[in-house]
Amino acid sequence: MGLGDLAKQWAKSKATELLSSDSQKAQSASAQADATERQAKSDAGEQLMRTAFPGLAKWQDKQEENQRQAEEDRLQKHRDEIAALPVAQVQMRVTGWAEDAWFGPMRLRWEVITPEEPDPEYPDPDPYAHRPYLSVELYPQSGNSVSLSSHQLASWRFQVPGYIGDGSYDLLAIAQERDAAGAAPTYEEDYLDLGEDSDLFYCYSDTGPWAVTVSEGAQRISVSMVLTSSIGDMTMTAEIVR
């Protein structure tokens, strides 16, 4: 099929996708248009395809602009959400791969989450799946960067499964218990992000200590954890006061 035929097929498919009130027909037409675009790219190359498909070139430009705007809107919404969070006083120290200490205010997201009731038809092997957990996220305030050994901390997040208020929680033992049950913690539960100049640091169930103590009516939390990345290990200790 020549470029002219491909152009006609793509235009017809796009028109059907945009104008049809039948959702299945519109989805089918969209898939056909995408297939035609892929074939044209394979046959003619990107630049030649855009020359031969002026309608497609305009469509791509608009799609790319929409995607760029959607990403910017998402990032702005995230920045606005962080700016609306309450402030906590944080004192932290890192040793190992990085050696430094920092004290000051940070934005704090503190959420106690109650999971849904267990489904008897689909039992979850995770012994903590249906127990409350505490989710803690820390972010630098706008205009007040958090520097650790010349690295700018972007965010720090950790969770406390089985949270019931004030007390000490051995997160390493909890992680190992979950791991043994076939329900290992996922990476997004506990990590530290030092920005674009380094890999993310994670907690693993084979390294420790990894513990949290909550006190003063859940107004103070003490943290100690070993964090690991492909570039090294470091130990983070912190006091967070809400």
VENHU-V776830 format. One line per field, one symbol per residue. phi: phi as a letter, one per 30 degrees, with the letter a starting at -180 (. if undefined). psi: psi as a letter, one per 30 degrees, with the letter a starting at -180 (. if undefined). burial: b if it has 24 or more other C-alpha atoms within 12 Angstrom, else e. Layout:
BEGIN
phi->???
psi->???
burial->???
END
This chain:
BEGIN
phi->.dddddddddddddddddcddddddddddddddddddddddddcieddddddceddddddddddddddddddddddddddddddddcbdbbbbbbjebbababldbdbcbbcccddddcddbdcdddceccebccbbbbddeibdccbhiccdcabbabbdidbjelcbddddddddddddibdeceddbabccidcaddcbcbdcbadabbbcbhiicbbcbbadcbbdckcbccbabbcd
psi->kleeeeeeeeeeeeeeeefkfjeeeeeeeeeeeeeeeeeeeeefleeeeeefieeeeeeeeeeeeeeeeeeeeeeeeeeeeeffllklkkklkklbekjllkkaklkkjjkjkjllkkjffikkfjfgegkllkkkkkkklkgiljkjhgkjkelkklljkgkgaklkjjfeeeeeeeefgghkklefejlkjgafgllkklklggllljlkkklhhgfkkkkkkkkklfflllkkklkkk.
burial->eebeebbebbbebbebbeeeeeeeeeeebbebbbebbeebbeeeeeeebeebbeebeeeeeeeeeeeeeeeeeeeeeeeeebeebebbbbbbbbeeebeeebbbbbbbbbeeeeeeeeeeeeeeebbbbeeebbbbbbbbbeeeebbbeebbbbbbbbbbbbbebeebbbbbbbbbebeeeeebbeeebbbbbbeeeeebbbbbbeebbbbbbbeeebebbbbbbbbbbeeebbbbbbbbbb
END
